[in-house]
Amino acid sequence: MRGLAVLLVAVAIHMIGFGMVIPVMPFLLRELGGDAAVQGFLVSLFSLFQLLSAPLWGALADRLGKTRIVASGLLLSALGNAVAYFSNSLFSLAVARAVAGLGGGTIGALQALVADLSPPERRASSMALFGMAFGAGFVLGPVLGGVAGNIAPRLPFLLATAMSVAAAAVVTRIPVVRGRVQWTFKLELGLLSVAVLLLNFSFSMFEGLVSYYGADVFRMTPSQIGVLMFVVGVAAMAGQMAVRRLEGRLASGTAAAVGVAITSFGLALLAAGELPLLYLGAALASVGQLIAASNLFAIASSIGGAGGTSFGILQSAGSLGRLVGPAAAGLIYTHLGPPYVFLTSAIVALSIVPIALRYLASLQ
């Protein structure tokens, strides 16, 4: 399990860097002449390159070794943040997000590596720990990014570059895990892909626009947006602790349904346009999303093995949701108004409940 601990440290380091750029992205966009629709487009562009590259990265991980592929993805993320730091136009910023998205496509290989480094009977718990490492990064990253953004608006991108390079260095200390995996498509994997797609579509509408919403409607500063994201990160950690407590007490599909119901309620609160409900709704949406996602990938680890290709397909489904979600949110925000963004995302989240209860609750 030492290798798993090292990997989770690397994930946390990388996610700190990833979270650092969230509070300052709206201000960089405005500097370069962008608006809410452009921010939604850039988030979607990131997801597009994740979508296109994830199955390829997964297949390469099965063939060449997951450790090397994960380290390569982290270095590409570092390169993307470095390009963003030097961007002087929306086009160069778009290139930066595309490169970072290409690196982000290795997350399926990363999850497969988590499964490889865990005993089969503990893979579900390991997925929860993986989510906690993500949450820990989101707790610290936006706060540090908000502080750094007040010093210099682009500084968080430079710091994020250093974080991803450091994470890649940590990953290289894990022994190479390689070997061919015989892969076949299963119906259960298709159902999981649909659920993951809808979950990511819903949550990415919130995730892609919440910082812009805070800056535009509530006139938040980078530091205040950092505090909001700190709340989201703490909620994420609480959500992962809830996952571990629910494991073995509820079927994973049932627990996923509970998670998406909580997410939907939180997103509906955001539509009210009140500052206290902004914090409460964001926290609930984060808790619910992490409960749902952790349980869906726990099912995947049990029915699909630890192959990078299977996890890559699920990540492509998630990326498709993140591709469409933020772009749709940006357009809805611009033409209809902020409340309709969050009401739409709440309805999409609720649509997962019948899938989880009818088709996934019996899977372990």
N, C-alpha and C positions, 0 to 999 in steps of 0.2 A: 504493500500500500504506500510505500515511500514515494514511488514514482507518481502515484495519483496525487499525493500531497504537493509535490513539486509542480505538477501540471496545474493544480488549482491555484497555487501562488502566481504562476504565470498568467492565468486567466484574470485574476484580480488586478494584477499590475496593468495588463492591457486594457481592462475595462475602466480603470481609473483614467487612463489617457483618453479612451473613447468618450467617457462622460464629461471630461473637461471642456470639450468643444461645444457642448450643447448650449450653455448659457450665452455664448458669444456669437453663435451662428446668425441670429437675427440681425445683429449689429454689423457683422461683416457683409451680410446680404444688402443691408441698406446702404452701406458705404459704396458698394459696387452697383447700386441701382436696382436691387431686387425687391420683391414683395412676398406676400404669403403664398401666392401661386408658385413663385420661383422656389421658395423653401420646400414646398411639397414636391415639386419636380426633382429637386436635388436629392431628397430622401428617396424618392422613387428610383432615381438613376442608380443610387447606391444599391438598392434592392435588385434592380435589373441585372447588374453584373454579378451579384450573388446568385440570382436565379440561373443565369447562363453557365456559371462556372462550377456550381456546387456538385453536380453529378460527375463532372470531369475530375475535379479535385478528389472526390470520394473514390473513384476508380483508380486514380493514381496512388492514393493512399493505400489501397488494398495491394497494389502491385509493388510500390517503391518503399513503403513504410510511412506510417501515419505521423511519426515525429518530424520527419523532414518536411512533409507537406504542411503541417501546422506551423512550423518555424518559417517556412516560405510565405505563408499567408500573413503572419505577423509583420514580416519585413515589408510586404506590399502595403499593409496598412500604414506603416511608418512612412513609406514613400508618399502615399496619398496625403497624409497630414502635412508633410514637408512642402508639397506642391501647394496646398491650401494656404500655408503660411506666406508664401511668396506670390499668391494670386493677385493680379491687378485687373481682372475682368471676370465677368460671370462665366465666360467660356473656360478660362483656366481653372476656376473653382469647380466647374462641372467635371473637368478632366480629373481633378484631384479626388472628387467623390467617386468617380468611376474606378480609379485605381484602388482606392480604399475598399470599394465594394468587391472588386476582384479578390483582394486579400480576404475579405469577409466570407467569401465563398467556401473557405476551408473549415467553417464551423462544423459541418457535417463530419469531416475527418476528425475534428477535435472531439466531438461527442463519441465517435467510434473509438477514439483513443481512450476516453474515460471508461468506456465499457471494457476495452482490452485490459486495462489496468485494475479492474475490479473483479472479484469472484462473481460467478453467475448469480448466486443467491443474494448478492448485495448491489446489483447494478441499479436498481430503482433508487436506493438510498444515495448511491454515488451520483446519479443524475440530479438529485436534490442538492447535494453538496456543490455540484457544478453550478446550479442556479444560485446558490448562496454566494459563490465566488463572483458571479456576475453582479449580484446585488451589492456585495461589499464594494466593488468598483464604482457602482453608481452612487453609493453613499458618499464616498470621498471625492470622486471625480468632479461632479458639478460644483461642489462647494469650493474646491481648489481652483476650478476653472473660473468661477465667478470672481474670486479674489484676484487671480492673475489677470482676468479681463479688465478689472478696474485699473491695473497697473499699465497694461498695454493690450488693446483689443485682440491682437493676433497672438499674443504670447501663449495661450493655451494650446494652439496648434503645434507650436514648437515643443512644448512640454509633452504633448501627446505622442509626438514622433519619438522622443527619447523613451517614453514608457513602452511603446511597442517594440523598440529595439531591445530594451532590457528584457521584455517578456520572451522574445525570440531566443535570447541568450540563455534564459532559464530553461526553456523547452529543450534546447540542445543537450542538456544534462540528463535527459531521460533516455534510456536505452531505446534504440530503434525497434519499433514493432512493425514487422512486415510479414508477408505471407499472402498467398492467393486465397480469395474467398469465393466459393461457388454461390452465385447469386441467382435467385429466381423471384419473380414478382408474385406477391400474394394479395388476395382480395382485402385482407385486413390492413395491409399497408396502404392500399388505395383509399380505404375509409379514413385511416389516420391522416392521409395527405389532405383530404377534403377538410377535416376538422382543423388541421394546422393552418391551412390556407385561410379559412374563415377567421380563425383566432388572430392571425397576424394582420389580416385586412382590418379587422375591427380595432385592434390595439395600436396599429401604426397610424390610424387616423388621429387618435389621441396623441401618440408619441411624436408624430411629425409636426403637429401644430400647437402643442401646449405651451412651448416657450414663446412662440409668436403671439399666441393668445394672451399670455401674461404680459408681454411687453406692450401689446397693442391696446387691450381693453383695460388692464389694471395698471399700466404705466410702470411696470416693474423694471428695476435696474438689473444688470448682470448678477450682482450679489443676491438680489431677491429671487431671481430665477434659480440661482444656485441653491438657495434654501428650499425652494419648491422641489427641485430635483433631489435634494437631500431627503426630504420627506418621502418621495417616491422610492428612493433607495432603501431607506429604513423599512418601508412597507414591504419591499421586495424580500429583504432578509426575514421579516416576520412571516411572509408567505411561504418561504422555503422551510422554515421551522414547522409551519402547519402541515406542509407536505409530508414531512417525516413522521409527524404524529398521526396523520391519517393513514399512512401506509400500513396495510394489513388489517385496517378496521373497515375501510370502504373499498369496493372494487375501484380500480383505477379509472374506469369510464365514468362511474358515479361521482368520484371525486373531481374529475374534469368538469362534469356538468355543474357541480357546486361552484367551482372556480369561475366558470363563464357567467353564471348567474350573478355572482358578486361583482365581476367586471362590468356587467351591463348596468347594474344599479349605480356603481360609481360613476360611469360615463354619463348616465342620466342626470346625476347631481351637477356635473360640470355645466350642463346646459342652462342651469338657473342663473348664471352670471353673477353669483355672489362670491366674494373673496373667501370666506370661511369654507364654503362648499367646494371651492376650487381645490383647496388643500385636502379636504376629506374625500372628495370624489377621486382625485388623483391617487391618493393612498389606497382606496378600495379597489380601483381599477388595476393597480399594480399588484396588490395581493392576489386578486382573483386570477389575473393573467398568469402569474407564476404558478399558482396551484394547478391551473388547467394545463399549462405547457409541460410542467414537470411530470404530470400523470400521463399525458399523451406520449411523451418520449420514454416513460417507464414501460408503457405497453410496447412501444417500438423495440426496446432493448430485449424484450422477452420473445416477441414473435418474429423479429427480423434479424436476430443475431447481432453481432458487433461489426458487421461489414460497413465500410465507408460508403459503398454505393447506396445502400438502403437509407442511411442517415443523410446522404447527399440528396436523395430524392425528396425526403421530408423537408430538408432545408430549402430545396428549390420551390416546393409548395409554399413554404412560409415566405420565401422571397417574392413569389408572385403576389401574395397578399400584401406584402409591404410595398411592392411596386405600385399596385393599383390604389391602395389605401391613402397614402399621403397626397398623391396627385388629385384624387377625388376630394379629399378633405380641403385641399387648397382651393379648388374650384368652388366647392360648396361654401367655404368661408367667404370667398370674394363676392359671390353672386347672391347668396341667401343669408349669410350671417353665421357667427360662431355657434349659436345653439343647435343649428341643424347638423353641424359636423358631429357633435357628441351624441345627439339623438340617433342619427344614422348608425354610428358605430355601436351604440347600445343595442339596436335592433339586430345588427349583424351578429353580435356576440350571442344573443339569445337563440339565434338559429342553430347554434351548435348543440344546444341542450338535447333535442330529440335524437341527434346522431349519437351523442355520447351515451344516452340512456338506453336506446334501442339496440344499437349495433356494437358498442364498445364496452358496455358495463360487464359483459361476460368474459372479456379478454383479460388476461393477466400477463 
